[in-house]
Amino acid sequence: MPSWLAGIVVLFVGAGGCFFTEVVNEAPVSGIRTLKDGPHFIGETLSFNATKTVDDVVSNLSCEWRAFTCQDSAGTNCTPIGEPEFYGITGEFEVLVESHETIKIQLQVTDELGATRLQPDIVTIDVNNRAPSIDLEVTGHKEPQTDLFVLYRAIDLVIAPGVGGGDDVTLDPDGDEVTFSWSYLAPPGSQESARSFDEVGEDGYRLVPDVSGQWTVTLTADDGHGGTDEITKTIPVGVDSPPCLQSLDPVADTSGFYLVESADGARSFSVLSVVDALDPFPMSPGADEVFGTSTFRWFLKEPGAASFTWIAGHVAESYAVDPLNYEPGDLLELRVEVQDRVQGAERELTCADDARACELNAGSQCFQRLTWGVQIQ
């Protein structure tokens, strides 16, 4: 029917006389098209338009769009998002998803004569939750030869984003606030009073193991919306390698003698540095101050003596030889041995007493004993 006929009174003349009839304007029939299939997530912009509309008046159709967030997928208990928006029949309506609540879209189409359906078109969109994705970064002192974490040294575990996770603040692609829970399993023989597992900052823990073996740490993340992630790290722990005398002053010559002039006074023989995973010397920023540094034992073989004598109580890193205590031409030997906190029969040096250099692991060039030959001049 032509649009100019809508809503007017038409006069019909017949054989029996005249009568009147009114042309009724029907409400348009419409629907909502979602322009992108689900699933849908926080941060996404949803787009909609009206489907093909049936109306006896086909021009100047107005679309009133409204959006709501609802507390259930049935679309009840809803709160409006912004104000209604009005477009022509070909316009697109967009909504930014900002929460996990169901999105309800409502469309009311009205023709130019004011006809509209009693019930608007409605669609509901469920917002899917994306679980957090986590990882654990494990750092600590390792033995180069075995790649084991060193017994008694602190091992730091820091939360990191996993594959597909969000940024390093939330670790969640939806930006949800994530809560974490930690647990660990110690190897047999560990004592609760000897080990420690303590929170460090807001995103990490520190493990100090007291026995060798396989330690496991488990981290669980929960985003509060049903999304969880869990990761378990196995941490192999072993006894560290023996300490190594790295640098001495003067250099210890295993075959010759160092001359000490009587006129020059006392001469110090010193350990300048020790390489050790547990107890480096001198103390470094990464050292464990609870246990301290490497300790030294000093021995002296006096002129004419058959064996070395332990210098009891002297544990400093240097020892001074005073030539005034000897005669010119006297030959003596001064020995230093290094130990870290790992004690026991396996760390006892078994070299011959007259061996100037000694290493626990033969051929390693990691010496725990070095000796200076000293000649008084």
C-alpha positions in Angstrom: 0.0 0.0 0.0 1.4 3.5 -0.8 2.6 5.3 2.2 0.3 8.2 1.7 -2.7 5.9 2.4 -1.5 4.9 5.9 -3.5 6.4 8.7 -6.2 8.1 6.6 -9.9 7.5 6.3 -11.0 6.1 2.9 -14.6 6.7 1.6 -16.2 3.8 -0.3 -19.4 4.4 -2.3 -21.6 1.4 -3.0 -25.0 0.5 -4.2 -26.4 0.5 -0.7 -24.9 3.8 0.3 -21.7 5.2 1.7 -19.4 3.8 4.5 -16.1 4.6 5.9 -13.0 2.5 6.8 -9.6 3.4 8.4 -6.3 2.0 7.2 -4.4 0.6 10.3 -0.6 1.2 10.5 1.1 -2.1 11.6 4.1 -2.0 13.9 7.4 -2.9 12.3 8.8 -6.4 12.7 12.5 -6.5 13.5 15.3 -8.5 15.1 18.8 -8.1 16.4 21.9 -9.4 14.6 25.1 -9.9 16.6 27.9 -9.0 14.2 30.5 -11.3 15.8 30.0 -14.9 17.0 31.1 -15.8 20.6 32.7 -16.5 22.8 32.9 -13.0 24.1 35.4 -11.5 26.7 36.2 -8.5 28.8 37.8 -5.8 26.7 35.9 -6.7 23.5 33.6 -4.3 21.7 30.3 -5.9 20.7 28.5 -4.7 17.6 24.8 -5.1 16.6 22.4 -4.0 13.9 18.8 -4.5 13.1 17.8 -7.4 10.9 15.6 -6.9 7.8 12.5 -5.1 9.0 9.0 -5.8 7.8 6.7 -2.8 7.8 3.9 -1.3 5.8 5.7 2.0 6.1 9.2 1.3 4.9 10.8 4.7 5.3 12.2 6.6 8.2 12.4 3.8 10.7 14.1 4.7 14.0 16.0 2.2 16.2 16.3 2.8 19.9 19.2 0.7 21.3 19.8 0.1 25.0 22.4 -2.0 26.8 22.3 -3.4 30.3 24.6 -5.5 32.5 22.7 -8.3 34.3 23.6 -10.6 37.2 22.4 -13.8 35.5 22.3 -15.2 31.9 18.5 -14.9 31.9 18.8 -11.1 31.7 17.2 -10.2 35.0 18.3 -7.8 37.7 19.9 -5.5 35.2 21.6 -2.1 35.3 21.6 0.2 32.3 24.9 1.0 30.5 24.8 4.7 29.6 21.9 6.3 27.9 19.7 5.0 25.0 21.1 5.5 21.5 19.2 6.2 18.3 20.1 5.2 14.8 18.6 4.6 11.5 17.7 1.1 10.4 21.1 0.5 9.0 23.1 1.8 11.9 25.4 -0.2 14.2 25.2 -0.2 18.0 28.4 -0.9 19.9 29.0 -1.9 23.6 32.3 -2.3 25.4 32.5 -5.3 27.6 33.9 -4.2 31.0 32.8 -6.9 33.4 31.9 -10.6 33.7 28.2 -9.8 33.9 25.8 -10.8 31.2 25.1 -8.2 28.6 21.5 -7.6 27.6 20.8 -5.7 24.3 17.3 -4.2 23.7 16.1 -2.8 20.4 12.8 -0.9 19.9 12.0 0.0 16.2 9.5 2.8 15.5 8.2 3.8 12.2 7.6 7.4 11.1 4.0 7.3 12.2 4.9 6.2 15.7 4.0 2.5 15.4 6.2 0.2 17.6 5.9 -3.3 19.0 4.7 -3.7 22.6 7.7 -5.9 23.4 11.2 -4.8 22.3 13.7 -7.2 20.7 16.1 -8.6 23.2 19.3 -10.7 23.1 21.6 -11.6 25.9 25.3 -12.1 25.6 27.3 -14.2 28.1 30.8 -13.0 28.9 33.3 -15.8 29.2 36.0 -15.8 31.8 39.6 -16.4 30.9 41.7 -18.1 33.5 44.9 -16.6 34.8 48.1 -18.0 33.4 51.2 -18.2 35.7 54.8 -19.3 35.7 57.5 -19.4 38.4 60.9 -18.0 38.0 63.4 -19.8 40.1 66.8 -18.2 40.9 69.6 -19.1 43.3 73.2 -20.3 43.6 73.9 -23.4 41.4 76.9 -25.7 41.2 78.3 -25.3 37.6 79.4 -29.0 37.5 76.0 -30.5 38.6 73.5 -27.7 37.9 72.1 -28.3 41.4 70.9 -25.6 43.7 73.3 -25.3 46.6 72.3 -26.6 50.0 71.7 -23.9 52.6 71.7 -21.1 50.0 68.5 -19.0 49.4 66.4 -19.9 46.4 64.0 -17.2 45.2 60.7 -18.0 43.5 58.9 -15.1 41.8 55.5 -15.1 40.1 55.7 -14.5 36.4 53.1 -14.4 33.6 52.5 -17.7 31.9 51.8 -18.3 28.2 48.6 -16.5 27.3 48.5 -14.6 30.6 48.0 -10.9 31.1 50.6 -8.3 32.3 53.0 -8.9 35.1 50.7 -7.1 37.6 47.5 -9.1 37.3 48.7 -12.2 35.3 45.1 -12.4 34.1 43.9 -11.6 30.5 40.6 -10.1 31.9 42.4 -7.9 34.3 40.9 -9.7 37.3 42.5 -9.4 40.7 44.3 -12.7 41.2 44.9 -14.4 44.6 47.7 -16.8 45.1 48.4 -19.8 47.4 51.8 -21.4 47.9 52.8 -24.9 49.2 56.0 -26.9 49.2 57.2 -30.4 49.8 60.5 -31.1 51.4 62.6 -34.3 50.8 62.9 -36.9 53.6 65.1 -35.9 56.5 64.3 -32.2 56.4 63.6 -30.5 59.7 61.0 -27.7 60.0 63.2 -25.8 62.4 66.2 -26.0 60.0 64.5 -25.0 56.7 62.6 -21.9 55.8 60.0 -20.9 53.3 59.1 -17.2 53.7 57.2 -14.6 51.7 59.4 -12.0 50.0 57.6 -8.9 48.8 54.2 -9.3 47.2 55.0 -11.7 44.4 57.5 -14.2 45.7 58.8 -16.7 48.3 62.3 -17.6 49.4 63.3 -21.2 50.2 66.3 -22.1 52.2 66.8 -25.9 52.0 68.3 -27.9 54.8 68.8 -31.2 53.1 69.8 -32.4 49.6 67.2 -33.9 47.3 64.2 -32.9 45.2 62.2 -30.0 46.6 58.8 -29.1 45.0 57.0 -25.8 45.2 53.4 -25.4 44.0 51.7 -22.1 43.2 48.0 -21.8 42.6 46.3 -18.7 41.1 42.5 -17.9 41.4 40.8 -15.0 39.6 37.6 -15.2 41.7 35.4 -16.1 38.7 36.1 -19.8 38.5 39.4 -19.4 36.6 42.4 -21.1 38.1 45.9 -22.0 37.1 48.6 -24.1 38.9 52.2 -24.7 38.4 54.7 -26.9 40.2 58.5 -26.5 40.1 60.9 -29.2 41.1 64.0 -27.8 42.6 67.0 -30.2 42.8 69.3 -29.4 45.7 72.8 -30.8 46.4 75.9 -30.2 48.5 78.2 -27.6 47.0 81.6 -28.3 45.6 84.7 -27.7 47.9 86.0 -24.1 48.2 88.9 -23.1 46.0 91.9 -21.0 47.0 91.9 -18.6 44.1 94.4 -15.8 44.7 97.3 -15.6 47.2 99.8 -12.9 48.0 102.6 -13.7 47.3 101.8 -16.5 44.8 102.4 -19.9 46.4 105.3 -21.6 44.5 104.9 -25.3 45.1 108.6 -26.0 44.4 110.7 -22.9 45.3 111.2 -20.6 48.3 110.1 -17.0 48.9 112.9 -14.9 50.3 112.2 -12.8 53.3 114.9 -10.2 54.1 115.6 -9.6 57.8 116.0 -5.9 57.2 112.4 -5.7 55.8 110.7 -6.8 58.9 107.7 -9.1 59.1 106.2 -10.3 55.9 102.5 -11.2 55.6 101.3 -14.2 53.5 97.7 -13.7 52.6 94.6 -15.3 50.9 93.1 -12.7 48.7 90.1 -14.6 47.4 88.3 -17.9 47.7 85.7 -19.2 45.2 82.8 -21.1 46.8 79.1 -21.2 46.3 78.4 -21.2 50.0 81.1 -19.1 51.5 83.0 -17.0 49.1 85.8 -14.8 50.4 85.9 -11.9 50.7 82.2 -11.5 51.6 80.1 -10.7 48.5 76.7 -9.1 48.3 75.2 -12.5 47.5 76.8 -14.2 50.4 74.8 -15.7 53.3 75.8 -13.7 56.3 74.1 -16.1 58.7 76.9 -18.6 58.0 79.8 -16.2 57.3 82.6 -16.8 54.9 85.2 -19.4 54.3 87.5 -20.3 57.3 91.2 -20.8 57.2 93.6 -23.1 59.1 97.3 -22.3 59.2 100.3 -24.6 59.7 104.0 -24.0 60.1 106.9 -26.3 59.6 109.8 -24.8 61.5 113.4 -25.1 60.2 114.6 -28.7 60.8 111.1 -30.0 61.9 109.8 -33.2 60.4 106.2 -32.2 60.2 103.8 -29.2 60.3 102.4 -27.8 63.4 98.9 -26.3 63.5 98.8 -22.7 64.5 95.9 -23.0 66.9 93.3 -20.2 67.1 94.6 -18.4 64.0 91.8 -18.3 61.5 92.4 -15.0 59.8 93.1 -14.7 56.0 96.8 -13.8 56.6 99.8 -14.8 58.7 103.0 -12.8 59.2 106.5 -14.4 59.3 108.9 -12.3 61.3 112.5 -12.9 60.1 113.8 -11.7 63.5 112.6 -15.0 65.0 115.0 -17.0 62.7 118.6 -17.1 61.5 119.6 -16.1 58.0 119.5 -19.2 55.8 116.7 -20.9 57.7 114.1 -22.7 55.6 110.5 -23.0 56.8 107.2 -23.8 55.2 103.9 -22.0 55.8 100.7 -23.7 54.8 97.0 -22.5 54.5 94.0 -24.7 54.1 90.4 -23.5 53.4 87.1 -24.9 54.6 83.5 -23.8 54.0 80.5 -24.8 56.2 80.2 -28.3 54.7 82.1 -30.5 57.1 82.6 -34.3 57.4 84.9 -37.1 56.4 84.3 -36.4 52.7 85.9 -33.0 53.1 89.0 -34.2 54.9 92.2 -33.7 52.8 94.0 -37.0 52.3 97.1 -35.8 50.6 100.5 -36.6 52.1 101.7 -34.2 54.8 104.6 -33.1 52.7 102.4 -32.3 49.7 102.5 -28.5 49.2 99.3 -28.4 47.2 96.2 -30.6 47.7 92.8 -30.8 46.1 89.8 -33.0 47.1 88.9 -33.6 43.4 92.0 -34.7 41.6 92.7 -32.8 38.5 90.2 -30.0 39.2 92.8 -27.3 39.8 90.6 -26.3 42.8 93.0 -26.4 45.7 92.1 -26.5 49.4 95.7 -26.4 50.5 98.6 -24.4 49.3 102.1 -23.9 50.8 104.7 -21.3 50.7 108.4 -22.2 51.0 110.2 -19.4 52.9 113.9 -18.7 53.2 115.2 -16.1 55.6 117.8 -13.9 54.1 
